[in-house]
Amino acid sequence: MKKYWIWAILLLAIGLRLYHINFPVAGWHSWRQADTAAIAKNFYENGFRLLFPQIDWGGNSPGYVESEFQLYPFLVALLYKIFGVDDMIGRLLSVLFSAATVGGLYLLTKKYCSDRVALWSAFIYAVIPLNIYFGRAFMPEPAMLMFSVFGIYWFSEWLDRGGTIYFVSSLLCIALAALLKIPALYLGLPLLFLSHCKYGNGLLKQKLLWLFVLLVFLPVALWYYHAHEIFLASGLTFRIWEVGTDKWGNLDIITTVKFYNDVFFKSIAERHLTYAGFIPFATGLSITRQRKEEKVFDFWLLAVVIYIIIVARGNQVHEYYQLPFILPASVFAGKAFDKYLSLDSFSESMGARLVVPYFFSLCFFGLLVLSYLRYANFMKGEDVTSPLFKLGASVQSLTEKHALIVAVDEGNPVVLYRSDRKGWNSSPEDLDSLFLTEKKGLGAKFIAGERSVFETPARQQILKWLLTKYDPVIENNEYFILKL
């Protein structure tokens, strides 16, 4: 019956992620989704140039940008060729990757723990709220997570069985995970541990291991060198290498209590696992490992913690940066549920000892309820009647197709993407005469934005100045389009 249980869990995972699957890119964490969707659309419209990803906020330039390897939006663009341009295509691809991750986690956990622990781990991973939300988001994270778990699984199969197919499969998965998100190189730590279990102190003498490392690093190094050359030519970047000033290398942050509270308690414990899942996870850390290789999950978790500390600001700001943590964390939570929420635990416990299985029963139902409530809260932001969609539709109908616009969007590319226009991002404070004259000289024709961005008295004064200086194409209590 166990094979039917895993298929039931997979169907549950897919079903949960299909809710609102046709919602266009917008809402919570629209920033990353809009950039990814724009790159996919630009691949489709501009000749499928995989090595030259393009964003919408490059102004009057082609928009070539320094970024991670854009395999995911490229695959979406290929599907656009078959099904037409629709954000739902990208979401569905993410759902498939996310469901495959559930299956891969089951296989790996089953190999080193047990069928029951594997089923619990897969179930937990399938139902926790941020996994559901980002498992149907227009983002590369679901693909990266899938490549991560199968990279470890096939590497372990190669160590156990040999064979070129497992070696090549693992190599491709690990390399693609790192190409999609370079921090995925942390996967080297659990792979190193498994190699040590196999070869002991002689692992450094294994030529195939050295070949594996070389063939992982070579495409990663070549891509990021090429991506940096794009930045040097275009000046456009996702700030991959800005040490200490953007996402990573923030030594001032990691010495504060606030950082650890924000990441490990507010984000991982509360938002990802919910506290009802975090308690079993913490409990699972103390359960005795039955075999040496089972510690691969410990080293996997340790590797992700190291990554979190290195990429400190990114993790403090963005919840989806902790998605890699949840893979091994689900296994430890699964161990706790398997031990304390089985029929044996109830039958073997008497009197006061029954408190433990009943407590974990409460954790289980609490996990389901809290996951539902948190996911429902995320869904509140997905509203097709919001001013954003009205603004985008107005820009498309009231401006020329190739008109460049200045989007007042706090740097969020979703306004440009929803408007199907190229141009520049801006904040209200940017909008002085010098800035707008410069952009007009570069070809900008319109300013567009939502009124909600101008929430402070100072910003309202800026809006009042704009409305008196420039002729409105349309202006109402929700949004405006002004002609430069």
C-alpha positions in Angstrom: 0.0 0.0 0.0 3.0 2.3 0.5 3.4 3.0 -3.2 -0.3 4.2 -3.3 0.3 6.5 -0.3 3.1 8.3 -2.1 1.0 8.7 -5.2 -1.8 10.1 -3.1 0.7 12.6 -1.5 1.9 13.6 -5.0 -1.7 14.1 -6.2 -2.4 16.2 -3.1 0.7 18.3 -3.7 -0.3 19.0 -7.3 -3.9 19.7 -6.3 -2.9 22.2 -3.6 -0.6 24.0 -6.1 -3.2 24.2 -8.8 -5.4 26.6 -6.8 -5.5 30.0 -8.6 -3.1 28.6 -11.2 -4.5 30.9 -13.8 -3.8 34.1 -11.8 -1.4 36.4 -13.7 1.9 37.4 -12.3 1.2 39.9 -9.5 0.5 39.8 -5.7 2.9 38.7 -3.0 6.6 38.4 -4.1 5.6 39.7 -7.6 9.0 41.3 -8.0 11.0 38.1 -8.7 8.1 36.6 -10.6 7.7 39.6 -12.9 11.4 39.6 -13.8 11.3 35.9 -14.6 8.1 36.2 -16.6 9.5 39.1 -18.5 12.7 37.2 -19.4 10.5 34.3 -20.7 8.4 36.6 -22.8 11.5 38.3 -24.2 13.0 34.9 -25.1 9.8 34.1 -27.0 9.6 37.5 -28.8 13.3 38.0 -29.5 14.6 34.7 -30.9 15.2 32.3 -27.9 18.7 33.6 -27.2 19.4 31.6 -24.1 22.7 33.2 -23.4 21.3 36.7 -23.5 18.4 37.1 -21.1 16.5 40.4 -21.3 14.5 42.3 -18.8 12.0 45.1 -19.3 13.6 47.8 -17.1 16.6 48.5 -19.3 15.1 51.7 -20.8 16.0 52.2 -24.4 18.6 49.5 -24.4 18.1 45.8 -25.4 17.9 45.0 -21.7 20.6 42.3 -21.5 21.2 41.6 -17.9 23.7 39.9 -15.6 21.8 37.0 -14.0 21.7 33.4 -13.0 21.4 30.9 -15.9 17.8 31.4 -17.2 16.9 27.8 -18.1 13.5 28.0 -16.4 12.2 31.0 -18.3 13.7 29.5 -21.5 11.7 26.3 -21.0 8.6 28.5 -20.4 9.3 30.4 -23.6 9.5 27.1 -25.6 6.1 26.1 -24.2 4.8 29.6 -25.3 5.6 28.5 -28.8 3.2 25.6 -28.4 0.5 27.0 -26.2 0.8 30.8 -26.5 1.9 33.4 -24.0 0.1 32.9 -20.7 1.5 33.2 -17.1 -0.3 30.0 -16.3 2.3 28.0 -18.4 5.1 29.2 -16.1 3.1 28.3 -13.0 2.2 24.8 -14.3 5.9 24.1 -15.0 6.7 25.1 -11.4 4.0 22.8 -10.1 5.5 19.9 -12.0 9.0 20.7 -10.6 7.6 21.0 -7.1 5.7 17.7 -7.3 8.9 16.0 -8.6 10.7 17.4 -5.6 8.2 15.7 -3.3 8.9 12.4 -5.1 12.6 12.9 -5.0 12.6 13.7 -1.3 10.6 10.5 -0.7 13.1 8.4 -2.6 16.1 9.8 -0.8 14.5 9.6 2.6 13.3 6.0 2.0 16.8 5.0 1.0 18.5 6.2 4.3 15.6 6.1 6.8 12.4 4.1 6.2 9.3 4.0 4.1 7.2 5.6 6.9 9.7 8.4 7.5 9.8 9.0 3.8 6.0 9.2 3.5 5.9 11.6 6.5 8.6 13.8 5.0 7.0 13.9 1.6 3.6 14.8 3.2 5.1 17.6 5.3 6.9 19.0 2.3 3.8 18.8 0.2 1.5 20.7 2.6 3.4 23.4 4.4 2.3 26.9 3.1 5.3 28.5 1.6 6.1 25.4 -0.3 2.6 25.5 -1.8 2.8 29.2 -2.6 6.3 29.1 -4.2 5.6 25.7 -5.7 3.2 27.4 -8.2 5.1 30.7 -8.5 6.6 31.9 -11.8 10.1 31.5 -10.4 13.2 29.1 -10.9 13.2 28.0 -7.2 11.1 24.9 -7.8 13.4 23.7 -10.6 16.5 24.4 -8.4 15.0 22.4 -5.5 14.1 19.5 -7.8 17.6 19.4 -9.3 19.1 19.6 -5.7 17.2 16.6 -4.3 17.7 14.4 -7.4 21.4 15.5 -7.6 22.0 14.0 -4.1 19.8 10.9 -4.8 21.5 10.0 -8.0 24.9 10.7 -6.6 24.1 8.2 -3.8 22.9 5.7 -6.3 26.2 6.1 -8.3 28.2 5.5 -5.1 26.2 2.4 -4.3 25.7 0.9 -7.8 28.2 2.6 -10.1 27.1 3.2 -13.7 27.5 6.1 -16.0 23.8 6.9 -16.0 23.7 7.8 -12.3 27.0 9.7 -12.5 25.8 11.8 -15.5 22.3 12.3 -14.0 23.7 13.6 -10.7 26.3 15.7 -12.4 23.7 17.4 -14.6 21.4 18.0 -11.6 24.0 19.5 -9.4 25.4 21.7 -12.1 21.9 22.9 -13.2 21.0 23.6 -9.5 24.1 25.8 -9.2 23.5 27.5 -12.6 20.0 28.4 -11.6 21.0 29.6 -8.1 24.8 29.7 -7.4 24.4 29.2 -3.6 23.3 25.7 -4.5 27.0 24.9 -4.5 26.4 24.2 -0.8 25.3 20.8 -2.0 28.9 19.9 -2.1 28.9 19.3 1.7 26.3 16.4 1.7 27.9 15.0 -1.4 31.4 15.1 0.3 29.9 13.3 3.4 28.4 10.5 1.2 31.8 10.2 -0.6 33.6 9.9 2.7 31.1 7.2 3.9 32.0 5.3 0.7 35.8 5.8 0.4 36.9 7.0 3.8 40.2 8.8 3.8 40.9 7.6 0.3 38.3 9.8 -1.2 40.9 12.3 -2.4 42.4 9.5 -4.6 39.1 8.9 -6.5 39.6 10.4 -10.0 35.9 10.2 -10.8 35.1 12.4 -7.8 37.6 15.0 -9.0 36.1 14.8 -12.5 32.6 15.3 -11.0 33.8 18.5 -9.2 35.5 19.8 -12.3 32.4 19.2 -14.5 30.2 20.9 -12.0 32.3 24.0 -11.6 33.3 24.4 -15.3 29.9 25.3 -16.7 29.1 27.4 -13.6 32.3 29.4 -13.9 31.8 29.9 -17.7 28.2 31.1 -17.3 28.9 33.6 -14.5 32.0 34.9 -16.4 29.7 35.4 -19.4 27.0 37.0 -17.3 29.5 39.4 -15.8 30.6 40.4 -19.4 27.0 41.2 -20.1 26.9 43.5 -17.1 30.1 45.2 -18.2 28.5 45.9 -21.6 25.0 46.8 -20.4 25.3 48.0 -16.8 22.3 45.9 -15.9 22.5 43.3 -13.2 20.6 41.4 -10.5 23.5 42.3 -8.2 24.9 38.8 -7.9 28.4 39.9 -6.9 27.8 43.0 -4.8 29.5 41.7 -1.6 28.4 43.4 1.6 26.1 45.8 -0.1 23.2 43.7 -1.3 22.3 40.0 -0.7 25.4 38.4 0.7 28.6 39.0 2.7 26.9 41.2 5.2 29.1 40.8 8.3 27.3 43.5 10.2 24.0 41.6 10.0 25.1 38.2 11.2 26.4 39.5 14.5 22.9 40.8 15.5 20.2 38.9 17.3 17.6 40.4 15.0 19.0 38.5 12.0 18.6 35.1 13.6 15.2 36.0 15.0 14.0 37.2 11.5 15.3 34.2 9.6 15.0 31.2 11.9 12.0 32.2 14.0 9.9 34.7 12.1 10.5 33.1 8.7 11.4 29.4 9.1 9.6 28.6 12.3 6.5 30.7 11.8 6.0 31.2 8.1 7.6 28.1 6.5 7.1 25.2 8.9 4.5 26.9 11.1 5.3 26.4 14.8 3.3 23.2 14.6 5.8 21.8 12.2 8.9 23.5 13.7 8.5 21.6 17.0 8.6 18.2 15.3 11.6 19.4 13.2 13.5 20.4 16.4 12.5 17.1 18.0 13.7 15.1 15.0 17.1 16.6 15.4 17.6 14.7 18.6 16.4 11.3 17.3 19.2 8.7 17.1 20.5 8.0 13.6 20.2 4.3 12.7 23.1 4.3 10.2 26.0 6.4 9.3 24.7 7.5 5.9 21.6 8.8 7.5 23.6 11.8 8.6 23.5 13.1 5.0 20.5 15.0 6.1 22.5 16.6 9.0 25.2 17.7 6.6 22.6 18.9 4.1 21.0 21.0 6.8 24.3 22.3 8.0 25.2 23.3 4.5 22.0 25.3 4.1 22.6 27.1 7.5 26.1 28.1 6.2 24.5 29.4 3.0 22.0 31.4 5.1 24.8 33.0 7.1 26.7 33.9 3.9 23.7 35.2 2.1 22.5 37.1 5.1 20.6 40.1 3.8 18.9 38.0 1.1 17.6 35.6 3.6 16.6 38.3 6.0 14.5 40.0 3.3 13.1 37.2 1.2 11.3 34.2 2.6 11.9 32.1 -0.5 15.6 32.1 0.2 15.0 29.6 2.9 13.2 27.1 0.7 16.4 24.9 0.5 16.3 24.6 4.4 12.8 23.0 4.2 14.0 19.9 2.3 16.2 18.4 5.1 14.0 20.0 7.7 11.0 18.0 6.4 13.0 14.8 6.9 13.7 15.6 10.6 10.0 16.5 11.2 9.1 13.3 9.4 11.3 11.3 11.8 9.5 12.9 14.8 6.0 12.2 13.5 7.0 8.6 12.6 8.3 7.9 16.1 5.7 9.6 18.2 2.6 9.4 16.0 2.5 5.8 15.0 0.1 3.1 16.3 3.0 1.6 18.2 3.6 4.8 20.1 0.0 4.9 21.3 -0.2 1.2 22.2 3.2 1.2 24.0 2.4 4.4 26.0 0.5 4.3 29.2 -0.7 7.0 31.6 1.3 10.1 31.6 3.4 8.8 28.7 0.4 9.1 26.4 0.9 12.9 26.5 3.7 12.6 23.9 1.7 11.0 21.1 -1.3 13.2 21.8 0.9 16.2 21.7 2.3 15.2 18.3 -1.3 14.6 17.2 -2.0 18.1 18.1 1.1 19.3 16.2 -0.1 17.3 13.1 -3.6 18.9 13.1 -2.1 22.3 14.0 0.2 22.0 11.0 -2.7 21.4 8.7 -4.8 24.2 10.1 -2.0 26.8 10.3 -0.8 25.9 6.8 -4.3 26.5 5.4 -4.7 29.8 7.3 -1.3 31.1 6.2 -1.8 30.0 2.6 -5.3 31.6 2.5 -3.7 34.8 3.7 -1.1 34.7 0.9 -4.0 34.3 -1.6 -5.6 37.5 -0.5 -3.1 39.4 -2.6 -4.1 37.7 -5.8 -6.9 39.9 -6.9 -7.5 40.5 -10.7 -9.6 43.6 -9.8 -6.6 45.4 -8.2 -5.5 48.8 -9.6 -2.4 47.2 -11.0 -4.3 45.2 -13.6 -6.4 48.2 -14.5 -3.2 50.3 -14.9 -1.6 47.7 -17.1 -4.7 47.4 -19.3 -4.9 51.2 -19.7 -1.2 51.5 -20.6 -1.7 48.8 -23.3 -4.8 50.5 -24.8 -3.8 54.1 -24.5 -0.1 54.1 -25.5 1.8 52.9 -28.5 3.1 49.4 -28.4 6.8 50.4 -28.4 6.4 53.5 -26.2 8.9 53.7 -23.4 7.5 54.5 -20.0 8.8 55.6 -16.6 7.0 53.3 -14.1 6.6 54.6 -10.6 6.9 51.2 -8.9 9.6 51.4 -6.2 11.8 49.3 -8.5 9.2 46.4 -8.8 9.1 45.4 -12.5 5.6 44.2 -12.2 4.1 47.5 -13.6 6.2 47.3 -16.7 5.5 43.6 -17.2 1.7 44.0 -16.7 1.8 46.9 -19.1 3.8 44.9 -21.7 6.1 47.9 -22.1 9.8 48.6 -21.7 11.2 51.5 -19.8 12.6 52.5 -16.4 11.7 51.7 -12.8 11.5 54.6 -10.4 10.5 55.7 -6.9 8.5 58.9 -6.2 11.6 60.6 -4.9 13.3 60.1 -8.3 10.7 62.2 -10.1 12.3 65.6 -10.3 12.7 67.7 -13.5 16.3 66.6 -14.0 15.4 62.9 -13.9 12.4 63.2 -16.1 14.2 65.4 -18.6 16.9 62.8 -18.9 14.5 60.0 -19.4 12.6 62.0 -22.0 15.8 62.6 -23.8 16.3 58.8 -23.9 12.9 58.3 -25.4 10.5 58.0 -22.5 6.9 59.0 -23.6 4.8 58.4 -20.5 4.9 58.2 -16.7 2.6 55.6 -15.1 1.9 54.5 -11.6 -0.6 53.6 -8.9 -1.6 56.4 -6.5 -1.1 54.0 -3.5 2.7 54.5 -4.0 2.3 58.1 -2.9 1.3 57.3 0.6 3.2 60.0 2.6 2.5 63.8 2.6 5.9 64.4 0.9 5.1 61.9 -1.8 1.6 63.4 -2.3 3.2 66.7 -3.0 5.4 65.1 -5.7 2.2 63.6 -7.2 0.5 67.0 -7.1 3.5 68.5 -8.9 3.4 65.8 -11.6 -0.3 66.2 -12.3 0.1 70.0 -12.7 3.3 69.7 -14.9 2.3 66.9 -17.3 -0.9 66.3 -19.3 -2.8 63.2 -18.1 -3.7 60.5 -20.6 -5.8 59.1 -17.8 -6.0 59.9 -14.1 -8.3 58.6 -11.4 -8.3 57.8 -7.7 -6.4 54.5 -8.4 -3.7 55.2 -11.0 -2.5 57.7 -13.6 -0.7 57.8 -16.9 0.9 61.2 -17.8 2.4 62.2 -21.1 5.9 63.6 -21.1 
